[in-house]
Amino acid sequence: MAKKTQGFIFHIAAIKFALKLGEKTQTFKNMNARYPNPVLSICAQHKMHSDAYYECYVRAMSMTLYHPTGNPCYGFVSVLTAISNK
């Protein structure tokens, strides 16, 4: 597995915190909240709920929060690379 960066350490801690909320807080217990325990085949070589599994999960399931293909440049006719309705 690649060297853990601060970002992965943060994501692993966030996953553990979210799971702890579901397991330990009365509010989530009252809602009968359950973690579905999905096993990703790409991460099957790691023990479930281990840091290595969560790191693999983050690497496999992370995606951008913006439009991944980009946006065209909108602007005036004088801007040659811009899309314009004139």
Residue frames relative to the residue before (quaternion, step in Angstrom):
aa qw qx qy qz dx dy dz
M 1.0000 0.0000 0.0000 0.0000 0.00 0.00 0.00
A 0.5492 -0.6290 0.4450 0.3237 3.56 -1.03 0.76
K 0.6537 -0.5064 0.3870 0.4080 3.55 -1.26 0.41
K 0.4346 -0.6938 0.5099 0.2642 3.56 -0.94 0.90
T 0.2391 -0.7414 0.6107 0.1426 3.52 -0.90 0.95
Q 0.6939 -0.4424 0.3481 0.4491 3.55 -1.29 0.15
G 0.6131 0.5680 -0.3421 0.4294 3.60 1.08 -0.70
F 0.6764 0.4708 -0.2967 0.4825 3.58 0.94 -0.84
I 0.6142 0.5370 -0.3483 0.4616 3.57 1.01 -0.75
F 0.6431 0.5131 -0.3114 0.4757 3.60 1.02 -0.83
H 0.6798 0.4931 -0.3028 0.4506 3.61 0.84 -0.94
I 0.6427 0.5111 -0.3256 0.4688 3.59 0.96 -0.81
A 0.6498 0.5045 -0.3119 0.4753 3.59 0.96 -0.84
A 0.6465 0.5204 -0.3175 0.4586 3.60 1.01 -0.79
I 0.6332 0.5153 -0.3318 0.4726 3.60 0.99 -0.79
K 0.6711 0.4945 -0.3013 0.4630 3.58 0.87 -0.93
F 0.6330 0.5259 -0.3278 0.4640 3.59 1.02 -0.80
A 0.6637 0.5024 -0.3073 0.4612 3.61 0.90 -0.91
L 0.6549 0.4986 -0.3157 0.4722 3.59 0.96 -0.80
K 0.6379 0.5225 -0.3250 0.4632 3.58 1.02 -0.79
L 0.6055 0.5504 -0.3548 0.4523 3.60 1.02 -0.75
G 0.6928 0.4937 -0.2732 0.4491 3.54 0.89 -0.95
E 0.7189 0.4502 -0.2464 0.4688 3.55 1.06 -0.78
K 0.7994 0.3819 -0.1487 0.4392 3.58 0.94 -0.88
T 0.6964 0.4830 -0.3080 0.4323 3.63 1.01 -0.55
Q 0.5579 -0.6380 0.4284 0.3133 3.52 -1.04 0.86
T 0.6057 0.5755 -0.3594 0.4156 3.58 1.02 -0.76
F 0.7100 0.4305 -0.2668 0.4893 3.58 0.83 -0.92
K 0.5921 0.5479 -0.3636 0.4659 3.58 1.12 -0.60
N 0.6494 0.5198 -0.3146 0.4573 3.57 0.99 -0.86
M 0.6841 0.4604 -0.2719 0.4961 3.58 1.13 -0.65
N 0.3542 -0.7454 0.4766 0.3031 3.58 1.33 -0.16
A 0.1695 0.8150 -0.5293 0.1638 3.56 1.07 0.84
R 0.0404 -0.7937 0.6066 -0.0189 3.55 -1.01 0.89
Y 0.3642 -0.6737 0.5965 0.2401 3.52 -1.17 0.69
P 0.4227 -0.7605 0.4280 0.2444 3.61 -0.62 1.06
N 0.3059 -0.7926 0.4786 0.2218 3.63 1.26 -0.22
P 0.1283 0.8013 -0.5754 0.1016 3.60 0.66 0.96
V 0.2097 -0.7527 0.6102 0.1306 3.57 -0.93 0.89
L 0.2554 -0.7547 0.5867 0.1448 3.54 -0.64 1.14
S 0.4932 -0.6769 0.4525 0.3064 3.57 -0.77 0.97
I 0.6338 0.5427 -0.3320 0.4400 3.58 1.06 -0.70
C 0.7382 0.3779 -0.2084 0.5184 3.60 1.21 -0.49
A 0.3661 0.7857 -0.4460 0.2230 3.60 1.28 0.07
Q 0.6068 0.5716 -0.3633 0.4160 3.61 1.15 -0.43
H 0.6659 0.4713 -0.2959 0.4970 3.60 1.27 -0.25
K 0.5439 -0.6004 0.4748 0.3438 3.55 -1.18 0.63
M 0.5298 -0.6431 0.4580 0.3099 3.55 -0.90 1.00
H 0.8354 0.1720 -0.1862 0.4877 3.57 -1.04 0.93
S 0.4910 0.6185 -0.4648 0.4004 3.59 1.19 0.35
D 0.6470 -0.5031 0.3877 0.4218 3.58 -1.24 0.34
A 0.6336 0.5355 -0.3330 0.4482 3.59 1.02 -0.79
Y 0.6398 0.5135 -0.3231 0.4718 3.59 1.02 -0.81
Y 0.6830 0.4816 -0.2974 0.4616 3.59 0.86 -0.91
E 0.6240 0.5200 -0.3474 0.4686 3.59 1.02 -0.69
C 0.6438 0.5069 -0.3140 0.4795 3.58 0.96 -0.85
Y 0.6391 0.5393 -0.3118 0.4511 3.58 0.99 -0.91
V 0.6624 0.4949 -0.3023 0.4743 3.58 0.93 -0.94
R 0.6536 0.5098 -0.3180 0.4601 3.60 0.93 -0.85
A 0.7174 0.4607 -0.2540 0.4567 3.60 0.97 -0.86
M 0.8020 0.3557 -0.1494 0.4559 3.58 0.94 -0.86
S 0.5190 0.6497 -0.4265 0.3559 3.60 1.19 -0.22
M 0.0237 0.7790 -0.6262 0.0232 3.52 -1.15 0.67
T 0.6109 -0.5615 0.4082 0.3806 3.51 -1.22 0.31
L 0.3941 -0.7103 0.5334 0.2359 3.54 -1.22 0.47
Y 0.6487 0.4500 -0.3218 0.5227 3.55 1.27 0.26
H 0.6690 -0.4761 0.3663 0.4377 3.56 -1.26 0.20
P 0.3489 -0.8152 0.4180 0.1973 3.60 -0.24 1.22
T 0.6817 0.4807 -0.3171 0.4513 3.63 1.12 -0.25
G 0.5479 -0.6274 0.3950 0.3874 3.57 1.23 -0.11
N 0.3643 -0.7035 0.5677 0.2237 3.50 -1.35 0.00
P 0.5003 -0.6343 0.4796 0.3427 3.57 -1.08 0.55
C 0.5138 -0.6152 0.4978 0.3314 3.53 -1.25 0.39
Y 0.1360 -0.7781 0.6100 0.0633 3.57 -0.69 1.09
G 0.2859 0.7758 -0.5311 0.1853 3.56 -0.96 0.71
F 0.7459 -0.3857 0.3115 0.4447 3.50 -1.34 -0.35
V 0.6639 -0.5069 0.3823 0.3951 3.54 -1.28 0.46
S 0.6346 0.5632 -0.3272 0.4159 3.58 1.06 -0.72
V 0.6326 0.4680 -0.3367 0.5172 3.62 1.24 -0.32
L 0.3783 -0.7931 0.4342 0.1984 3.57 -0.27 1.31
T 0.7228 0.4321 -0.2608 0.4720 3.61 1.02 -0.62
A 0.5760 0.6142 -0.3650 0.3971 3.61 1.27 -0.13
I 0.4155 -0.6465 0.5769 0.2768 3.50 -1.28 0.54
S 0.0169 0.8000 -0.5969 0.0583 3.56 -0.82 0.96
N 0.4234 -0.6982 0.5101 0.2704 3.59 -1.14 0.50
K 0.6440 0.4946 -0.3336 0.4789 3.60 1.21 0.25
